[in-house]
Amino acid sequence: MTSLDRRSVLRAAASAAAAGALATGCDPHRDEDTGAVPSAGLRPSGAGHVPPAPVRAARPPTRAPGLPVRIEHGPRTGKAVALTFHGAGDPKLATALLAEAERAGARVTVLAVGTWLDAQPAMARRILDGGHELGNHTLHHRNIDALPAAEAYAEITGCADRLRKLTGTIGSWFRPSQTRRATDLVAGLARKAGYPHVLSYDVDSLDANDPGAPAVQRTVLDSVGPGSVVSLHLGHAGTVAALPPILDGLRRRGLRAVTTTELVT
């Protein structure tokens, strides 16, 4: 992406954020949050449709001996933080955000919604090819803590199946949907599905409410510290526009953005 293209993307992102044009975040009043937006650049169409090529394998589920089943943050004595993203929404915005992270030398963790992977399978390749980490954020993004055991397990394994088909593994992490912390039941079901830990967070950017880039930047930088796990969202223009100043602010504090696995192991 050229400097002109980058400025155009960020201007468009900031404009859309100010208008509140996108709302594809972890909204507790929505059972499904795929943010599936067709993109000609990512999905072949017409006669002779060719399925996406297999992506390189994702990391298997991370095991961090000595850490609890529910992980909210990493070591407070280091110089790293993890920026974690709910994986859904417009793939063009997601791609722009990943490019901004890579430009700054940052690596992030994307917890993908299974139906988003169905609609945008090329995004799995894009995430992994950028050196980022990919995980499970349930199949339909329902309120998993409120579901009966069988339905909750199907939400976890449904997304795991998509990840395995696309990447060869079930992904590095499981994050429950529409909740900050998993119940004991959900944590046990995640373990049964193959995830030793449930990934939570200690900093909520509140970007899913589309407050605008300056508010997202301020919320993150006012709360983040060594070892923080920050909750953010793909598919929001304000988040794309906020990411460069967030990364600049981290750098000024001597902090760097790494994958969650790098943070805790």
N, C-alpha and C positions, 0 to 999 in steps of 0.2 A: 504494500500500500504506500503510495507516495505521500509526501507531507500535505499536499493539497487534498488528496483523498481523505487523509486522516482528519484534517481540519473540517472537511465537509461532513464526515460521519459524526464528529463530536458536536458540530453546530446543530445538525439534525437531531441528535440525541437530546441535547439540551432543550431544543425547541419543543420536542415531543414531550419531554418530561414536564416542562412548564405547563403544557396544555393538559397534562394528565391523560395522555392519549392511550397509554397501555396499562392494563391491570391484570397481569398474569401471575401474581405472586401467591404466597401461602395464605389465601383468604379462607378463614375458618367457616365461612358461609357457603363455600363451593365444594361439592363432592369431587369434582374432577377439574384438574388444572393442567391441561396439556399444553395450552398455548400453541397449538399446532397451526402454523402458518405456512402455506405452500411457498416454496422458493425455487424458481427455475434454475438457480445456480447450484442447488444442492440435490434436486430430485429430477432424474431423467424422465422424459415424458415422450409420448408419441409411440409410433410403431417401433418394434424392435427394442422394447424396454429391457435394460440390462440391470439385474440386481446389483446393489452396491458390493464392491469387492470386500473381502474380509479385512478387518483392521488388525493391527498388531495387538497382541494379547495385553489385556489390562493386568495390573497387579492382582494377585489373589487377595482374599480378605486379610487385612492387617491384624497381626497378633502382637499385643504390647504387654509382655509379662510385667506384673507388678502394678498395672493400671486397672481401674475398676471396669466393670462391664459397661457402664455408662461413662463415656468420656466427654467432659465439658471443656477442658483446656489442656494444654501441654505444660512442660516445665516452665516455672516462673523465673528461673535463673538464667535462661538462654537469651538469644537475640532474634528469635523467630516467632512468627504468627502464621496462622492458617486462615486464608480467605476461602470460605466454602460457599458454593452456589447451588441453590435449587435449580435443577436442570429442566427448564421448560421455556416456552415462548418463541418469539420470532428468531429463526436461526441467523438472520443477518445481524441482529443486535448481539446475539451470542458470539458470533464470529468476530465482530468488532471488539467486543470486550476481551476475548481471548487474545486478540492481536495486541491490544493495549497492555495486557499483563506481560506478554512475551517481549514487547518492546522495552519494558522496564526490567526484564530479567526475572520476573515473578512467575511462580507456578501456583496453581490453584487446585482445589478439589471440587468437582461437579458431582452432585447427587442427583441422578437423572430420574424423572418420572417415566415409567415404562411405556405409557401411551405416547409420550413425546418421542421416545426412541422408535416406536412403531412408525410415527409420522415423519421423523427426521433421522433415519438411520445413519446418514452421512455424518451427523454431528459426533457420533462415537469416535469415528476416525479422526475428526478434526481435534477433538479434545485430547486424545492420546498422542497424536502426532505432534502436538504442541508441548509435550512433556508434562501434561497435567494428569490429574488422578480422576478416576471415574468410579462412582458408586451408585447405590440403590436408594431411591426415595419413594418406594412403593409403586404399584402399578397404576392406580387411578388417582392418587393423592386424596384419599378419603381420610376422615378422622380416625386414624387407626386405633387409638386408645379406646374408642367407643365401640369398636366392632367385636362381635363374637370371635372366639379363637380361630375357628375354621376360616372365616372371612379375612381376618387379619393375616393369617398365615398365607392365604392365597394372594393377598396384596404383596407380601414380601417375596414369595417364590415366583409370582408372575413377573415382577420386574427382574428378579435374578435370572429367570429363563431368557429374557430378552438380552440381558447383558452377556450371558454365556454364549448365546447364538452369535452375537455381534463381535465379541472380543475374546472368547475362549475361557473367561472366568466370570464369576458372579460379582466382580467388582471388589474394591478395597474396603468399602464401608457400607453400613446400612444406617440411614437416618429416617426416623419415623415421620409421618406426614401429619400436618396440622397440629403439632404439639412440640414443645421444647424438650420434654423428657418422656421417655417410654415408660409405660407401666411394667411391673415385674412380668406380667403375662407376655407383653409384646417383646420385652428383652429376651425372655426364654424362647419365644418363637423365632426370633432372629438368630439366636444361637443354634436352634434346631436346623435352620435353613443354611447355616454355615458361616455366620458372622459372629466372631468372638466378642465384638464390642458393638455398642450402639452409640453413634456419634451425635452428640448434642452440641451446644455452643455456650459461650459466656458473654458474647456481644451480639446483640440484635440490631442490625442496621436500620430496621423499619423501612427498608426501601420498597417493600411490596405495596406500601400505601402511596407510592409515587409522590413523596413530599418535595421533590426537586433535588438536583445534584448537590447544591450547597448544604442542604439539610442532611443528606446521606453522609456526605463527607464529615460534617460536624459530629453527627451521632457516632460514627465509627471512631474518629480520632479522639473524641472526648472520653471514650470508654476503653479503647484497646491498650494492651500492655504486653509485655513478654509472655509468650505462651498462649495468648488468646486464640480462640476459635471463633471467627466472625461469620455470622449468617447473612448471606446476600442472595440475590436472585439474578439469573439470566432473564432476558426478555423485557428488561425495563430500561428505557432510554436514560433515565436519570442515573442509574447505576453505571452505565457505560461512561457517561460524562464525569461521574464522581471518581471513577477508579484512578485516573492519573494523579489527581491531587491527593487521594488517599495513599497511594504508593509513595508519592513525594514526601508526605507527612511521616510515613513509617521510616523512610530512609533518613530523614533528618533526626529521628530518634535512635538511629542505629539499629532499626529492626528490618527484617527482610521477610517477604511473603514466600512460604514454602508449602508443599503439599502436606496434608495432615499426617500422612505416614512419616514423612521426614521430621515433622514437629515432635512426634511422640516416640519415635524409636531411635 
